[in-house]
Amino acid sequence: MQIWVGLGNPGAQYALHRHNVGFMALDLIADDRRFTPWKKQFQGWTSEGRIGAEKIILLKPGTFMNNSGQSVGEAMRFYKLTPADVTLFHDELDLAPFRVKVKTGGGTAGHNGLRSTDQHIGPDFRRVRIGIGHPGHKDRVTGYVLGNYAKAEIDPLTDMLANISREADWLASGDDARFMSEYALHMGKD
């Protein structure tokens, strides 16, 4: 069993924020893979299903970004899993928009959702880093990540999310390199 966590902030006013791209990815995976309807659990919302041979619990913390780790830790302990069984989908300033990279462990790079999760379960979880690009100056970061995707970004955003969902079998089976390769192939990037 694995827990896949999408980071974001709850509420309609945040739905299209760059910071909510983790929620967006999980919503599409749940729809595409016909997971169970979302239900309130672990201070958030969960949906269950299978991808390949793996049972996957999708989790969208309802604690707001800065306290995401509370929800993640609660779900991990309930299912008696380890950080190695947890995958976080999150926005990444240090990647160009619509690029996706996967890694296990590492720092938090100032991301409050990663920082909270690290505090609650340690750093050894897998991260699906979804590039949003950097606004150019650190003083503009907060407004940028808490801003909506621009109209011109909606088509590439839709393609990116569809390709993450399409290639999710590779993530479920633990083949991160193949996931990144297939994703890049479909997005036309290397």
MIMI-266360 format. One record per residue: x, y, z of N, C-alpha, C, O, CB in turn; residue in one letter. Coordinates in pm, whole numbers, plus 50000, padded with zeros to 5 digits. Glycine has a CB too. Layout:
<drenses>
XYZXYZXYZXYZXYZa
...
</drenses>
This chain:
<drenses>
500844988150000500005000050000500885012550000501945012850063499045000050122m
500435022649929501145035349925500175046649955498975045449930501835037449787q
500695057550008499915069850025500505080249931501695083549939499935074850175i
499665085449843500075096449756499395109049806498165109549814499715093549605w
500185119049838499685131449897499815142749797500885144849739500445134850028v
498745149949776498805162149695498815173949789497935175249874497605162949596g
499805182649775499855194349861499055205849799499075207849677501305198749887l
498365213149885497575224549840496855230649959497045226550073496575220349732g
496035240449930495195246850031493735244049998493335244849882495455262250038n
492935240650100491515237650074490725250350046491045261050097490905230150193p
489685249049967488795260249938488825264349793489875264249729489165272050024g
487645267949742487495271449601488385283149560488845283749446486045274749571a
488625292449651489425304349617490875300949586491585309049527489365314449730q
491335288849626492725284649602492845274849486493965271349449493295278449727y
491745270549430491715259149338492715260149223493335250149188490345257749281a
492885271949163493775273249048495135279549081495885283448991493095281348941l
495435280649211496735285949250497845276149211497645264049213496775288749402h
498995281449176500155273049146500495264049266500925252649248501385281849109r
500285269249387500575261849510499665249449522499965240449601500395270849633h
498575248849447497615237849456497785227349348496905218849332496215243349450n
498865227649276499035218249166499085203749216498755194649141500305221549089v
499485201549339499455188049397498035182849411497765171249380500145187949533g
497125191449458495705187749464495185184549324494485174649304494865199249528f
495555193049227495075191149090495515177549034494725170648971495595202348999m
496765173849059497285161049009496505149349068496135140048996498795159749042a
496245149749199495515138749261494065138249214493515127349196495555140249412l
493435149849195492055149949146491955142849011491025135148988491535164349133d
492915145448922492865139248790493175124248798492535116348729493855146048696l
494135120448880494435106148897493195098948949492845088248899495645104148994i
492525104749049491325098449105490235096948998489585086548990490785106849223a
490055107248916489045106648809489435096548701488625088048664488845120548746d
490655097548651491115088848543491115074148583490795065348503492515092948499d
491475071448707491635057648753490395052248824490395041048876492825056648847r
489345060148826488065056148888488235051849034487755041249075487435044748808r
488925060149109489085057849252487745060449322486815065749261490225066749312f
487665056849449486435059049527486175074049541487105082149526486545052349668t
484925077949568484655092149593485485097049713485795089349805483145094449619p
485835109749711486605115749820485785115349949484585117949948487015130249787w
486455111950060485785112250191486685119150293487905119050280485445097850238k
486065125150393486785132450498487485122350588486855113550645485805141450581k
488805123750601489595114550682490975120550704491495127450616489695100650614q
491585118050819492965122350848493155137450831494165141850776493945114850758f
492195145250877492265159950865492365164250720492995174350689493445165450944q
491765156650632491805159650489490785151150417489745147650473493195157250430g
491075147850291490185139850210490975128550148492105130450102489495148450100w
490375116550146491045104950088490175098749979488955100049978491365094550196t
490845092149889490215084349782491105072149762492325073249767490055092749648s
490495060549740491265048149730491065041449595490025042849532490875038549841e
492095034249553491995026649430493265018649407494125017549494491735035949312g
493345012949288494525005149252495135010949125494435015449035494164990249231r
496445010749123497185013949001498125002148981499044999949060497965027949010i
497884994648876498614982248857498294972948973497124970949007500144984748847g
499324967349033499144958049145499094965149280498874958749383500264947849146a
499284978349280499414985749405498114992249452497404998449373500464996449390e
497814990749580496714998249640497255012049675498295013349739496124990849768k
496545022149632496975036049653495895043549731494715043149695497275043149518i
496305050349837495435059549910495865073549867497005077549889495535057650069i
494955080949805495225094949771494795103449891493745100949949494475099349640l
495595113249927495315121850041495525136450005496605140249958496185118050161l
494485144550026494615159050013494425164950153493295165650202493555165149909k
495525169150219495395174650353494475186950354494545195350264496765178350410p
493625187850455492725199250469493225209150572492475217850616491345194650506g
494485207850611495075215650721495715228650674496305235850755496095207450793t
495625231850546496365242550483497835238550473498335230550552496215255850562f
498505244050376499845240050338500805238950456501525229050469500395249850238m
500825249250543501825249850649501715238650751502665236350826501715262950719n
500575231650756500385220750852500085207450784499505198550846499265224350948n
500475206050659500185193950583500695181350650500065170750643500785194950445s
501835182350716502455170650778501595164050884501705151950906503745174550838g
500735171850951499835165851051498965155250987498845144151040498955176751116q
498365158450874497485149350802498275137450748497835125950760496785156750686s
499435140050689500265129450632500695119650741500595107550723501505135450561v
501175124950853501625116450963500505107851019500695096051049502215124951074g
499325113751033498175106351085497815094650993497585083551041496965115751101e
497775097050863497445086450767498525075650766498225063750763497265092350625a
499795079750768500895070250765500855061050888501045048950876502245077650757m
500615066751005500565058751127499345049451127499435037951169500525067951252r
498205054351079496985046251076497195033650993496785022751035495795054451018f
497835034850878498065023350790499355015850823499705006150755498095028050646y
500075020450928501325014050971502345013450856502955003050830501044999951024k
502495024650789503425025750677504665033450721504725038750832502755032650556l
505645034150633506885041550659506965053350562506195053850466508135032150645t
507875062850584508025073850489508305069050346507955075950250509155083050534p
508925057450331509215052050197507935048550121507965047049999510105039650208a
506815047350191505525044150129504735056750092503635055850038504695035450223d
505305068450120504605081250100505225088649982506445089849971504685089950229v
504355093649894504785101849780504025115149787502795115249795504515094549643t
504755126249785504145139549785504215145649646505275145449583504835148849888l
503095150949598503035158349472502965173149512502045177249582501785154049382f
503945181049467503985194949511504565204249405505265199849314504795196149639h
504255217049419504805227349331506285229449363506705228349478504025240549346d
507045232449259508495234149274508965246549199508935246949076509245221649223e
509395256749275509885269249217511155267249135511365274249036510155279349325l
511995257849174513295256049111513265247548985514325244048931514235249849209d
512075244148936511945237148808511155246048713510225253048753511245223248826l
511535245748586510805253448485509335248948483509035237448514511455251748344a
508435258048446507025254348441506785241748357507315240248247506205265848385p
505975232848413505495220548348506555209648335506325199448270504985223848212f
507725211648397508695200648407508355192948534507875198748632510195206048409r
508615180048533508315171648649509515162848677510045156248587507035162948624v
509945162748800511075154448845510655147048971509845151949050512355163148870k
511225135148990510925127049107512225124449182513245121549120510235113649069v
512185125649314513335122249395512845117649532511725120749574514315134249408k
513705110449601513395106249737514335113349831515535114049808513505090749753t
513755118649939514545125750039514965139449991514585143949883515775117650076g
515745146050074516235159350040515715169950135515055167050235515845162849899g
516035182250101515655193550185514245198450152513515192250075516645204850169g
513905209650213512545215050193512535227550105511465231850062511925218350327t
513695233350077513835244949987512825256050017512335262649925513675240549844a
512525258150145511615268850183510145265850159509305274650178511975281150109g
509815253650117508415249850090507775245450221508175235350280508335238349981h
506775253050266506185250250397505475236850406505455230750513505225261050433n
504905232150297504265218950297505285207850313505055198150386503465216950168g
506435209250246507515199450262508095200150403508365189950466508625201950157l
508275212350451508835214250586507945207650691508445200750779509005229350617r
506645209750682505705203850778505735188550770505725181750873504285208950753s
505765183250649505795168750632507085163050689507075152850758505645164850483t
508205169550660509505165550713509455165250866509975155850927510615175050664d
508845175350928508755175951074507925164451131508195159751242508145189251117q
506935159851057506025149451108506435135251074506135125951150504655151851056h
507125133150961507475119350923508955117750887509395106650856506615114850806i
509725128450889511135127750849511265130550700510255131950631511725113950883g
512495131450648512715135850510512685124750403512775127850284514025142550503p
512545112150443512775101050350511535096650273511305084650257513325089450423d
510745106150227509585103250144509895107250000510795115349975508305110750196f
509145101449906509345104549764508585117349729507495119849781508865092749674r
509175125249642508585138049601508415138249449509355135449375509465149949647r
507225141449405506985144249263506955159349254505975165849290505625137449208v
508055164849204508275179249201507705184749069508205181548961509795182649215r
506675192949080505975198148962506395212748942506055221449022504425196948979i
507125215148834507705228248810506675239148787505745237748707508605227648693g
506865250248859506035262148836506905274148795506385284848763505225265648963i
508235272248797509125283248763509235293148878508505292348976508645290348637g
510155302448864510405312548967510045326248912510315329048795511905312249014h
509425334848993509025348048943510185357548921509985368448867508055354249038p
511395353748960512565362148933513175368649055514385370749057512195372648839g
512385371749155512925377849277512205372049396511005369549391512775393249274h
512955369849505512375363149622511205371049683510315365149745513445361049728k
511185384149667510095392249722508765389649650507705392949702510445406949712d
508825383749531507615381249453507105366949466506055363549409507865384349308r
507825358349539507475344049546506085341649603505305334249544508495336749630v
505765347649718504475344849783503305348149691502405339949675504355352749913t
503305359949633502225363649542502155354749420501075352249366502385378049498g
503295349949376503365341349258502775327549287501905322849214504815339949211y
503235321049394502745307549422501275307749465500545298149442503585300949531v
500845318749526499455319949568498595326949462497485331349489499365327549700l
499145327849341498395333449229497885322449139498425311349136499265343249150g
496825325549066496255315848972497165313948852497935322848816494865320348926n
497065302148791497705300148662497115310148563495915313048568497525285248611y
497935315548475497465324948374496665317548268496825305548249498665332548310a
495805325048199494975319048094495825311547990495445300747945494135329948024k
496965317247954497855311047854498495298147906499015290247827498945321047814a
498465295948037499075283948095498095272348110498515261248141499665287348230e
496825274648088495815264248114495995252048025495905240748074494415269948095i
496255253947895496445242347807497685234247846497585221947857496575246947662d
498855240647868500005232647912499775226148050500235215048074501265241447918p
499055233048139498735227448270497895214748254498145204548318497985237848358l
496895215548168496025204048141496825192448085496635181048126494895207948045t
497715195247990498565184847931499475178748038499635166548043499415190747816d
500065187048121500965182248225500235172848320500715161848348501565194048303m
499085177048369498335168748463497895155548398497955145048462497095176348514l
497465156248273497055144148201498225134448187498055122348199496495147648062a
499415139648161500585131148144501065125348276501565114048280501705138948078n
500935132848385501255127448517500335115548545500785104948589501115138348629i
499055117348521498085106748544498335094748453498305083248498496665111948524s
498595097448326498815086748228499995077948268499935065748252499065092748089r
501035083848321502255076448353502335071948498503385067348543503455084848320e
501235073148573501225069848716501555055348744501995052148855499875073148774a
501345046348648501685032248668503165030648703503525022348785501345024048543d
504015038848638505455037948665505755042448807506615036548873506245046448564w
505075052748855505275056948995504825046049090505525042949186504495070049024l
503665040149064503125029849152504075018049163504215012049270501765025149102a
504735014549052505635003049052507035006549102507884997749115505724997148914s
507275019449130508575023749183509615026849078510785028549111509105013249272g
509215027648951510165030648844510135045648813509565050048713509845022248716d
510755053348901510735068048889511405072748761510925082248698511425074349008d
512515066348722513225070448601512335068548478512305077248390514535062248585a
511635057548471510745055048356509585065048356509185069948251510215040548359r
509045067948476507985078048486508455091248426507765097248344507555080048634f
509635095848468510145108748420510415108348270510135118048199511435112648495m
510955097348222511245095748079509965096047995509895103247896511995082748055s
508965088348035507705087847961506975101247968506395105747870506795076648015e
507005107548086506385120648101507015130648004506325137747931506515125748248y
508355131048004509075140447918508795137747771508655147147692510585139647945a
508715125147733508435121347596507085126847552506955132447443508465106247580l
506065125347637504715130147603504625145447604503825151247531503685124347700h
505445151747687505425166347695506345172747591506335184847573505835170947835m
507135164447522508035169747419509245176647475509835185247410507305179247331g
509635172747600510805178747662511735167647706511315156147725510415187747782k
513005171047723513915160947775514535165447905515325158147964514995157847673d
</drenses>
